[in-house]
Amino acid sequence: MKKKTPKEPGPKSRCLTCNGHGAITCRRCWGKRTFTDWMHKTHDCGACGGTGEQACIVCGQMGERQK
């Protein structure tokens, strides 16, 4: 049986608050959740508090991400 893996994240989003490429990439912790978390569809990210977003690493704000 083939082991499923979480989908890879897309390219880094541009933060419109500082117009830089920050880590506003969570969307439920791409690449950070464990396989068990993914299989059980749980989300326990301290960075986003379950909102699916992380603050920009450049400006530190929860900036709007460019679509």
Backbone atoms as SQL, in Angstrom:
CREATE TABLE atoms (id INTEGER PRIMARY KEY, chain TEXT, resi INTEGER, resn TEXT, atom TEXT, x REAL, y REAL, z REAL);
INSERT INTO atoms VALUES
  (1, 'A', 1, 'MET', 'N', 0.843, -1.182, 0.000),
  (2, 'A', 1, 'MET', 'CA', 0.000, 0.000, 0.000),
  (3, 'A', 1, 'MET', 'C', 0.891, 1.250, 0.000),
  (4, 'A', 2, 'LYS', 'N', 0.600, 2.148, -0.902),
  (5, 'A', 2, 'LYS', 'CA', 1.419, 3.349, -1.032),
  (6, 'A', 2, 'LYS', 'C', 1.129, 4.312, 0.122),
  (7, 'A', 3, 'LYS', 'N', 2.195, 4.812, 0.726),
  (8, 'A', 3, 'LYS', 'CA', 2.038, 5.731, 1.853),
  (9, 'A', 3, 'LYS', 'C', 1.754, 7.136, 1.334),
  (10, 'A', 4, 'LYS', 'N', 0.659, 7.720, 1.798),
  (11, 'A', 4, 'LYS', 'CA', 0.312, 9.070, 1.360),
  (12, 'A', 4, 'LYS', 'C', 1.130, 10.096, 2.137),
  (13, 'A', 5, 'THR', 'N', 1.436, 11.187, 1.474),
  (14, 'A', 5, 'THR', 'CA', 2.162, 12.266, 2.133),
  (15, 'A', 5, 'THR', 'C', 1.387, 13.562, 1.954),
  (16, 'A', 6, 'PRO', 'N', 1.545, 14.490, 2.890),
  (17, 'A', 6, 'PRO', 'CA', 0.855, 15.773, 2.745),
  (18, 'A', 6, 'PRO', 'C', 1.307, 16.492, 1.483),
  (19, 'A', 7, 'LYS', 'N', 0.403, 17.279, 0.918),
  (20, 'A', 7, 'LYS', 'CA', 0.750, 18.027, -0.290),
  (21, 'A', 7, 'LYS', 'C', 1.821, 19.056, 0.032),
  (22, 'A', 8, 'GLU', 'N', 2.682, 19.278, -0.948),
  (23, 'A', 8, 'GLU', 'CA', 3.743, 20.269, -0.775),
  (24, 'A', 8, 'GLU', 'C', 3.157, 21.673, -0.874),
  (25, 'A', 9, 'PRO', 'N', 3.757, 22.621, -0.165),
  (26, 'A', 9, 'PRO', 'CA', 3.263, 23.997, -0.260),
  (27, 'A', 9, 'PRO', 'C', 3.597, 24.625, -1.604),
  (28, 'A', 10, 'GLY', 'N', 2.842, 25.647, -1.942),
  (29, 'A', 10, 'GLY', 'CA', 3.124, 26.379, -3.168),
  (30, 'A', 10, 'GLY', 'C', 4.285, 27.329, -2.908),
  (31, 'A', 11, 'PRO', 'N', 4.553, 28.223, -3.837),
  (32, 'A', 11, 'PRO', 'CA', 5.631, 29.186, -3.634),
  (33, 'A', 11, 'PRO', 'C', 5.314, 30.119, -2.467),
  (34, 'A', 12, 'LYS', 'N', 6.349, 30.679, -1.881),
  (35, 'A', 12, 'LYS', 'CA', 6.162, 31.601, -0.757),
  (36, 'A', 12, 'LYS', 'C', 5.232, 32.735, -1.171),
  (37, 'A', 13, 'SER', 'N', 4.348, 33.093, -0.281),
  (38, 'A', 13, 'SER', 'CA', 3.430, 34.185, -0.569),
  (39, 'A', 13, 'SER', 'C', 4.098, 35.516, -0.258),
  (40, 'A', 14, 'ARG', 'N', 3.704, 36.517, -0.999),
  (41, 'A', 14, 'ARG', 'CA', 4.237, 37.857, -0.740),
  (42, 'A', 14, 'ARG', 'C', 3.353, 38.538, 0.296),
  (43, 'A', 15, 'CYS', 'N', 3.990, 39.048, 1.359),
  (44, 'A', 15, 'CYS', 'CA', 3.255, 39.757, 2.398),
  (45, 'A', 15, 'CYS', 'C', 2.986, 41.181, 1.926),
  (46, 'A', 16, 'LEU', 'N', 1.708, 41.547, 1.858),
  (47, 'A', 16, 'LEU', 'CA', 1.369, 42.880, 1.384),
  (48, 'A', 16, 'LEU', 'C', 1.577, 43.953, 2.445),
  (49, 'A', 17, 'THR', 'N', 1.829, 43.523, 3.700),
  (50, 'A', 17, 'THR', 'CA', 2.084, 44.503, 4.750),
  (51, 'A', 17, 'THR', 'C', 3.473, 45.110, 4.570),
  (52, 'A', 18, 'CYS', 'N', 4.465, 44.260, 4.313),
  (53, 'A', 18, 'CYS', 'CA', 5.834, 44.755, 4.142),
  (54, 'A', 18, 'CYS', 'C', 6.319, 44.563, 2.713),
  (55, 'A', 19, 'ASN', 'N', 5.480, 43.984, 1.866),
  (56, 'A', 19, 'ASN', 'CA', 5.808, 43.710, 0.468),
  (57, 'A', 19, 'ASN', 'C', 7.035, 42.817, 0.325),
  (58, 'A', 20, 'GLY', 'N', 7.203, 41.935, 1.300),
  (59, 'A', 20, 'GLY', 'CA', 8.333, 41.023, 1.242),
  (60, 'A', 20, 'GLY', 'C', 7.864, 39.582, 1.260),
  (61, 'A', 21, 'HIS', 'N', 8.788, 38.673, 1.006),
  (62, 'A', 21, 'HIS', 'CA', 8.454, 37.254, 1.032),
  (63, 'A', 21, 'HIS', 'C', 8.682, 36.724, 2.435),
  (64, 'A', 22, 'GLY', 'N', 7.625, 36.657, 3.200),
  (65, 'A', 22, 'GLY', 'CA', 7.724, 36.140, 4.557),
  (66, 'A', 22, 'GLY', 'C', 7.129, 34.746, 4.639),
  (67, 'A', 23, 'ALA', 'N', 6.988, 34.237, 5.856),
  (68, 'A', 23, 'ALA', 'CA', 6.472, 32.888, 6.048),
  (69, 'A', 23, 'ALA', 'C', 4.978, 32.902, 6.283),
  (70, 'A', 24, 'ILE', 'N', 4.243, 33.586, 5.410),
  (71, 'A', 24, 'ILE', 'CA', 2.785, 33.561, 5.553),
  (72, 'A', 24, 'ILE', 'C', 2.315, 32.385, 4.711),
  (73, 'A', 25, 'THR', 'N', 2.697, 31.208, 5.146),
  (74, 'A', 25, 'THR', 'CA', 2.517, 30.031, 4.313),
  (75, 'A', 25, 'THR', 'C', 1.805, 28.876, 4.987),
  (76, 'A', 26, 'CYS', 'N', 1.324, 29.078, 6.209),
  (77, 'A', 26, 'CYS', 'CA', 0.845, 27.935, 6.971),
  (78, 'A', 26, 'CYS', 'C', -0.225, 27.132, 6.254),
  (79, 'A', 27, 'ARG', 'N', -1.399, 27.745, 5.973),
  (80, 'A', 27, 'ARG', 'CA', -2.498, 27.002, 5.367),
  (81, 'A', 27, 'ARG', 'C', -2.605, 25.620, 5.999),
  (82, 'A', 28, 'ARG', 'N', -2.658, 25.631, 7.321),
  (83, 'A', 28, 'ARG', 'CA', -2.699, 24.399, 8.125),
  (84, 'A', 28, 'ARG', 'C', -1.360, 23.664, 8.118),
  (85, 'A', 29, 'CYS', 'N', -0.310, 24.417, 8.302),
  (86, 'A', 29, 'CYS', 'CA', 1.041, 23.867, 8.527),
  (87, 'A', 29, 'CYS', 'C', 1.584, 22.955, 7.451),
  (88, 'A', 30, 'TRP', 'N', 1.678, 23.442, 6.243),
  (89, 'A', 30, 'TRP', 'CA', 2.328, 22.657, 5.186),
  (90, 'A', 30, 'TRP', 'C', 3.746, 22.307, 5.604),
  (91, 'A', 31, 'GLY', 'N', 4.070, 21.047, 5.515),
  (92, 'A', 31, 'GLY', 'CA', 5.432, 20.622, 5.797),
  (93, 'A', 31, 'GLY', 'C', 5.800, 20.580, 7.265),
  (94, 'A', 32, 'LYS', 'N', 4.886, 20.975, 8.153),
  (95, 'A', 32, 'LYS', 'CA', 5.226, 20.989, 9.564),
  (96, 'A', 32, 'LYS', 'C', 4.405, 19.996, 10.380),
  (97, 'A', 33, 'ARG', 'N', 3.271, 19.557, 9.818),
  (98, 'A', 33, 'ARG', 'CA', 2.465, 18.589, 10.559),
  (99, 'A', 33, 'ARG', 'C', 3.091, 17.206, 10.445),
  (100, 'A', 34, 'THR', 'N', 2.871, 16.404, 11.465),
  (101, 'A', 34, 'THR', 'CA', 3.360, 15.033, 11.410),
  (102, 'A', 34, 'THR', 'C', 2.393, 14.210, 10.568),
  (103, 'A', 35, 'PHE', 'N', 2.836, 13.053, 10.150),
  (104, 'A', 35, 'PHE', 'CA', 1.999, 12.169, 9.340),
  (105, 'A', 35, 'PHE', 'C', 0.728, 11.804, 10.103),
  (106, 'A', 36, 'THR', 'N', 0.874, 11.578, 11.418),
  (107, 'A', 36, 'THR', 'CA', -0.285, 11.224, 12.241),
  (108, 'A', 36, 'THR', 'C', -1.292, 12.364, 12.283),
  (109, 'A', 37, 'ASP', 'N', -0.790, 13.587, 12.469),
  (110, 'A', 37, 'ASP', 'CA', -1.670, 14.757, 12.482),
  (111, 'A', 37, 'ASP', 'C', -2.425, 14.853, 11.167),
  (112, 'A', 38, 'TRP', 'N', -1.687, 14.631, 10.081),
  (113, 'A', 38, 'TRP', 'CA', -2.282, 14.757, 8.753),
  (114, 'A', 38, 'TRP', 'C', -3.368, 13.703, 8.547),
  (115, 'A', 39, 'MET', 'N', -3.069, 12.472, 8.950),
  (116, 'A', 39, 'MET', 'CA', -4.034, 11.384, 8.767),
  (117, 'A', 39, 'MET', 'C', -5.293, 11.619, 9.599),
  (118, 'A', 40, 'HIS', 'N', -5.116, 12.197, 10.790),
  (119, 'A', 40, 'HIS', 'CA', -6.264, 12.419, 11.661),
  (120, 'A', 40, 'HIS', 'C', -6.874, 13.807, 11.492),
  (121, 'A', 41, 'LYS', 'N', -6.362, 14.534, 10.508),
  (122, 'A', 41, 'LYS', 'CA', -6.891, 15.864, 10.190),
  (123, 'A', 41, 'LYS', 'C', -6.949, 16.780, 11.413),
  (124, 'A', 42, 'THR', 'N', -5.883, 16.717, 12.219),
  (125, 'A', 42, 'THR', 'CA', -5.798, 17.609, 13.368),
  (126, 'A', 42, 'THR', 'C', -4.837, 18.737, 13.021),
  (127, 'A', 43, 'HIS', 'N', -4.918, 19.809, 13.760),
  (128, 'A', 43, 'HIS', 'CA', -4.018, 20.926, 13.507),
  (129, 'A', 43, 'HIS', 'C', -3.701, 21.610, 14.816),
  (130, 'A', 44, 'ASP', 'N', -2.437, 21.570, 15.200),
  (131, 'A', 44, 'ASP', 'CA', -2.039, 22.137, 16.473),
  (132, 'A', 44, 'ASP', 'C', -0.811, 23.015, 16.274),
  (133, 'A', 45, 'CYS', 'N', -0.966, 24.055, 15.461),
  (134, 'A', 45, 'CYS', 'CA', 0.164, 24.933, 15.170),
  (135, 'A', 45, 'CYS', 'C', 0.205, 26.088, 16.154),
  (136, 'A', 46, 'GLY', 'N', 1.293, 26.207, 16.894),
  (137, 'A', 46, 'GLY', 'CA', 1.412, 27.300, 17.844),
  (138, 'A', 46, 'GLY', 'C', 1.600, 28.641, 17.160),
  (139, 'A', 47, 'ALA', 'N', 2.108, 28.605, 15.941),
  (140, 'A', 47, 'ALA', 'CA', 2.374, 29.857, 15.229),
  (141, 'A', 47, 'ALA', 'C', 1.103, 30.512, 14.718),
  (142, 'A', 48, 'CYS', 'N', 0.154, 29.698, 14.261),
  (143, 'A', 48, 'CYS', 'CA', -1.059, 30.285, 13.682),
  (144, 'A', 48, 'CYS', 'C', -2.275, 30.134, 14.576),
  (145, 'A', 49, 'GLY', 'N', -2.172, 29.316, 15.612),
  (146, 'A', 49, 'GLY', 'CA', -3.308, 29.136, 16.507),
  (147, 'A', 49, 'GLY', 'C', -4.491, 28.466, 15.838),
  (148, 'A', 50, 'GLY', 'N', -4.220, 27.729, 14.752),
  (149, 'A', 50, 'GLY', 'CA', -5.294, 27.010, 14.075),
  (150, 'A', 50, 'GLY', 'C', -5.992, 27.809, 12.991),
  (151, 'A', 51, 'THR', 'N', -5.480, 29.006, 12.688),
  (152, 'A', 51, 'THR', 'CA', -6.141, 29.831, 11.676),
  (153, 'A', 51, 'THR', 'C', -5.708, 29.475, 10.264),
  (154, 'A', 52, 'GLY', 'N', -4.608, 28.742, 10.150),
  (155, 'A', 52, 'GLY', 'CA', -4.115, 28.386, 8.826),
  (156, 'A', 52, 'GLY', 'C', -3.163, 29.414, 8.248),
  (157, 'A', 53, 'GLU', 'N', -2.760, 30.380, 9.051),
  (158, 'A', 53, 'GLU', 'CA', -1.801, 31.389, 8.585),
  (159, 'A', 53, 'GLU', 'C', -0.718, 31.570, 9.639),
  (160, 'A', 54, 'GLN', 'N', 0.468, 31.948, 9.215),
  (161, 'A', 54, 'GLN', 'CA', 1.536, 32.291, 10.141),
  (162, 'A', 54, 'GLN', 'C', 1.943, 33.728, 9.871),
  (163, 'A', 55, 'ALA', 'N', 2.487, 34.369, 10.889),
  (164, 'A', 55, 'ALA', 'CA', 2.939, 35.748, 10.708),
  (165, 'A', 55, 'ALA', 'C', 4.127, 35.793, 9.758),
  (166, 'A', 56, 'CYS', 'N', 4.255, 36.909, 9.067),
  (167, 'A', 56, 'CYS', 'CA', 5.363, 37.124, 8.147),
  (168, 'A', 56, 'CYS', 'C', 6.674, 37.165, 8.926),
  (169, 'A', 57, 'ILE', 'N', 7.704, 36.451, 8.455),
  (170, 'A', 57, 'ILE', 'CA', 8.980, 36.447, 9.164),
  (171, 'A', 57, 'ILE', 'C', 9.760, 37.736, 8.920),
  (172, 'A', 58, 'VAL', 'N', 9.352, 38.519, 7.920),
  (173, 'A', 58, 'VAL', 'CA', 10.057, 39.759, 7.610),
  (174, 'A', 58, 'VAL', 'C', 9.587, 40.895, 8.508),
  (175, 'A', 59, 'CYS', 'N', 8.262, 41.107, 8.570),
  (176, 'A', 59, 'CYS', 'CA', 7.740, 42.239, 9.343),
  (177, 'A', 59, 'CYS', 'C', 7.066, 41.823, 10.640),
  (178, 'A', 60, 'GLY', 'N', 6.829, 40.520, 10.812),
  (179, 'A', 60, 'GLY', 'CA', 6.232, 40.030, 12.043),
  (180, 'A', 60, 'GLY', 'C', 4.732, 40.237, 12.145),
  (181, 'A', 61, 'GLN', 'N', 4.121, 40.757, 11.104),
  (182, 'A', 61, 'GLN', 'CA', 2.688, 41.017, 11.129),
  (183, 'A', 61, 'GLN', 'C', 1.925, 39.910, 10.412),
  (184, 'A', 62, 'MET', 'N', 0.660, 39.775, 10.778),
  (185, 'A', 62, 'MET', 'CA', -0.206, 38.837, 10.079),
  (186, 'A', 62, 'MET', 'C', -0.705, 39.547, 8.824),
  (187, 'A', 63, 'GLY', 'N', 0.197, 39.770, 7.904),
  (188, 'A', 63, 'GLY', 'CA', -0.115, 40.530, 6.699),
  (189, 'A', 63, 'GLY', 'C', -1.014, 39.777, 5.742),
  (190, 'A', 64, 'GLU', 'N', -1.643, 40.533, 4.879),
  (191, 'A', 64, 'GLU', 'CA', -2.457, 39.917, 3.829),
  (192, 'A', 64, 'GLU', 'C', -1.517, 39.263, 2.829),
  (193, 'A', 65, 'ARG', 'N', -1.877, 38.069, 2.385),
  (194, 'A', 65, 'ARG', 'CA', -1.028, 37.419, 1.406),
  (195, 'A', 65, 'ARG', 'C', -1.548, 37.666, 0.010),
  (196, 'A', 66, 'GLN', 'N', -0.609, 37.803, -0.887),
  (197, 'A', 66, 'GLN', 'CA', -0.965, 38.014, -2.281),
  (198, 'A', 66, 'GLN', 'C', -1.536, 36.722, -2.824),
  (199, 'A', 67, 'LYS', 'N', -2.643, 36.794, -3.550),
  (200, 'A', 67, 'LYS', 'CA', -3.273, 35.584, -4.075),
  (201, 'A', 67, 'LYS', 'C', -2.472, 35.021, -5.229);
